[in-house]
């Protein structure tokens, strides 16, 4: 099971992005098109906090910013661990 502190609901993700939940939902398709992480499979509208933070960092263009695609490998590993449990 993924610890609760590593998963955030849409309201929490909206706060991380500095917008209201309604605005987040309205912009979600555009965000996903820009590489924003999808919700975690099987958890409804819950996101991996680290994946979202990595995406936000990558958007800054700062040197050493996290790779926004790196979340995919972590999700695959977690899905395999969940399936094995």
C-alpha positions, 0 to 999 in steps of 0.5 A: 500500500502507498503511504497516504502522505505520498498521494494527494487528492485534486484539492491538494494538487490544485493548492500545489499549483496555486489554483482553485480545485475548479480551475485545476479540473478545467485545466487538467487536459491541457496540463496532461498534454503538457506532461502533467502526471496522470492520476494513480491507477486504481486510486480514483483522482489521486496523484503521486505527490513526488511526480507532481513536484517533479513536473512543477520543478521541470516547468521552472526550467531551472538547472537540475530540474527533475525530469517530468517523465521520470514518474512513469518508472516509479508508477510502474514499480509501484503498480508491480508492488501493489499487484504482488501484495 
